[in-house]
Amino acid sequence: MYVKRIYLKNYRNIKEADLSFDSSLNLFIGANAQGKTNILESIYLLGTGTSHRTNRDINLIHWGKDYFYIKSSIIKRNREITISFGYDGSKKEIKVDNNPIHRISDLMGYVNVVIFSPEDLQLVKGGPIFRRRFLNLDISQVNPYYFHNLQKYNQVVKQRNLLLKEIREGKKVVDLLFVWNQQLTDLGSRLIKKRLEVVEKIDILARLVHRRITDGRENLKLKYESSIGEISNQMTREEIKEIFENRLKKEQENEISRGVSLFGPHRDDLELTVNGINVRQFGSQGQQRTTALALKIAELEYMKSEMGEYPILLLDDVFSELDAVRKSQLLEVIRDKIQTFITSTDLDSLEEINGKYRLFYINDGQVVQKKGSE
Ligand SMILES: Nc1ncnc2c1ncn2[C@@H]1O[C@H](COP(=O)(O)OP(=O)(O)OP(=O)(O)O)[C@@H](O)[C@H]1O
């Protein structure tokens, strides 16, 4: 899978650009705040329907203009598809091969993207929300049904929180919780079951990569930590649901007095250990970086195993930050297999890159392909 061409109009600081890409490597060089990330963001948008930096599409429109438009040609399983994305401040219009897409979940799966940026260190260092997002995005991209359930589940959590508060204030009766508990545990157990399956796969993939980067010295382990109680991969969805239901029964008073849903996939986490030590709390900077890189590479391999094709990889400001070992590891994974977009402020930090690539310079939203760079 690769992006052959992209046309951008009024997108962030890019007034207009029409770019053709290499199916393997594309490098964007420019000083800070010139628009490199904006290009990567537009590719991310085509895959997921949302920006990785903002939930507000209005921010994507070039200041002073009243719409933005993106059109791209994607080669997927040797077939060319066209995806367009337009927004005029009120209406989003997404089309695949000229057919309108009404729900974001219907867009997912056409273009799979993995982005790796400096913020991804939060995946290891940050709070549980970053790891939940990692799992949710990964699974949603290859499984629209999961994404659909996730949206419904989040809606249920919102409604249930409202009800818990009203019960606390004596405005509603406790019995009303029953229906919401049914929905919460039904959808929640589906999400947890799927996450357990995926974590099992990513755990194996990430450990392999991690061992390679650390020369076999370190052993990375991923474990899904659920707020509903002790669960395992061997359990059926019904068994997980039962544990969830029991937890809610036991904690009913607690949840009412707090006025918030305290248990379920929206409160779960992914524990990351290296040689048995929690890398979030006790890992060195280097260990945390290596773990983040291993997770990202595992993400690529996971998507390949699910979709039969590698996703597109966006490396925003990270390649130049990696040390020689990690750079060569990453290059080995992507070379000739994965279309990759790399941004950097200078070409010197990319000297390890050889072979075929296309080079673009970007200055104040103007993108110029350097001639003869292939
Ligand atoms: N809606 C918008 N309209 C016009 N310009 C915008 C808009 N949103 C962001 N910008 C501008 O885009 C620029 C940021 O671009 P981008 O984030 O792509 O930078 P970058 O080249 O990746 O820089 P860095 O190397 O610092 O990451 C800033 O100058 C910002 O003011």
The ligand as an ORCA input file, in Angstrom:
! r2SCAN-3c Opt
* xyz 0 1
  N      -4.849     26.544      9.911
  C      -3.658     27.056      9.625
  N      -3.512     27.998      8.667
  C      -2.312     28.518      8.363
  N      -1.168     28.155      8.975
  C      -1.243     27.223      9.934
  C      -2.487     26.614     10.312
  N      -2.255     25.726     11.294
  C      -0.914     25.748     11.518
  N      -0.321     26.655     10.722
  C       1.117     26.976     10.634
  O       1.807     25.824     10.229
  C       3.124     25.868     10.767
  C       3.435     24.598     11.504
  O       3.650     23.623     10.578
  P       4.171     22.190     11.028
  O       3.587     21.798     12.322
  O       3.945     21.310      9.859
  O       5.707     22.504     11.242
  P       6.981     21.598     11.014
  O       7.604     21.997      9.722
  O       6.635     20.169     11.165
  O       7.879     22.125     12.195
  P       8.718     21.353     13.346
  O      10.018     20.999     12.689
  O       8.884     22.423     14.357
  O       7.921     20.197     13.802
  C       3.199     27.019     11.728
  O       3.866     28.066     11.092
  C       1.732     27.361     11.963
  O       1.560     28.710     12.232
*
